[in-house]
Amino acid sequence: MSSILTNNSAMVALQTMKSISMNLAKTTADISTGKYVASAKDNAAVWAISKTMESDVQGFKGISDSLALGSSTIAVARTAAETVTKLLTDVKGKIVSAQESNMDRSKLQTDITALTDQITSVVGAAQFNGLNLVNNTTAVDILSSLDRSSVGGVSTVAASSITVTGQNLSTGGYVTKAVFGTGTDGVTTAADTVGWSIDGNGGTPSTIEFDTGATFVAGDKMSITIGGKTASYTVTADDVLATTPADLVAIGMKKAIESLQVYGLTVDYDSGTAGTLTLTSATPTGGSVPNDLSYSMQYSNASAGGLGALSAINVSTQVGANAALLGIDALLKTAIDAAAAFGSVGARVEIQKEFVGKLTDAMKAGIGSLVDADMEEASARLQALQVQQQLSTQALSIANQQPQSLLSLFR
């Protein structure tokens, strides 16, 4: 049956033409964006997976930066440890030379002191972006990976790190500092840790007390600044072996303070009170009150550093040279172990950095296989659809002309 109201052929041709136009629009979008799945409406599941992976790729870029920073920090620490090892080897050579009784030990000691100062300088300068791994044993975590897992259909992600343990190659350091300003009287005590306390501010008799219960180590150094002048005393092995080390330390500090020749300052040693000095300021000529002196004191703990025993080395005597020879190998082992530790963890960081780079590339390739358009296929499909579109246009034109044939029945 033919009808001028309902043209089935035209409707079929029109639907075909719409379908071809939709496919043509999709193919054109694939070609213009380069993606087969450009939005969630194209394929919700694939789009969601690709976006999750893209976020991980972005995270791994940050991890790559973290690993690069960590690698540089470790490289600086390893170089410092290797340099310290070389310097300690030089120190050992000086100590071996000091075993000869005919050597000028005082000059050898001067060289050892210079090498010790250089080691201190190397350790102090071995920092990268403010982090120094060779002057403490603090552990530092370097972000190394993002670990994704799925439990019960729920995806979770966690960060993992490579732990780098600091290696203490310092030769000791100030573990505390107390400053006493003028016009303030008080008591500051740091007994077992520091081994001293000080009372007063110099306007009236002031007392320095070296705690008798403190454990002194050869190489410990005390510095006191009085009226802008600084005196210091380094604990010796003989001090440590004494029955009351605090007394010998007090006497040594007394001599050091007196050598400052601070005007009007008198330093008395109280033999009845272990490790106690009394400082008194005289009244200046024409004045009515004593000199008002300010004090500040520091305590450098030799045992605070992994190479703290280095500062106690003294080859100026045969006994000291013999003791130094026994101790230098332990210091060398400390430096060698530190360099080896940094080398091992540095190699691990480099391996992880290379792995993260390859993993990122693999993830990018995986994302591409999910959402990228096959351009060869899209090109072929575009040409086919263009031909189909032309044919559908002609088919619709023919279908629309069919009712015209009905006019011949009425002639």
Protein Blocks (a to p, Z undefined) as FASTA:
>chain_A
ZZfkbcfklmmmmmmmmmmmmmmmmmmmmmmnopablbfklommlmmmmmmmmmmmmmmm
mmmmmmmmmmmmmmmmmmmmmmmmmmmmmmmmmmmmmmpmkbcfklmmmmmmmmmmmmmm
mmmmmcgehiafklccbdcdddfbdcdddeehiacddddddddddddfbebdafbdcddd
ehiacddddfklnopacedjhjaccdddddfkbccdehiacdddeehiacdddddfklmm
pmblmlmmmmmmmmmmmmnopghiacdddfkbghiacddddddehiabdcdddddddddd
fklpmklmmmmgcckbmklmmmmmmmmmmmmmmmmmmmmmmmmmmmmmmmmmmmmmmmmm
mmmmmmmmmmmccfklmmmmmmmmmmmmmmmmmmmmmmmmmmmmmmmmmZZ
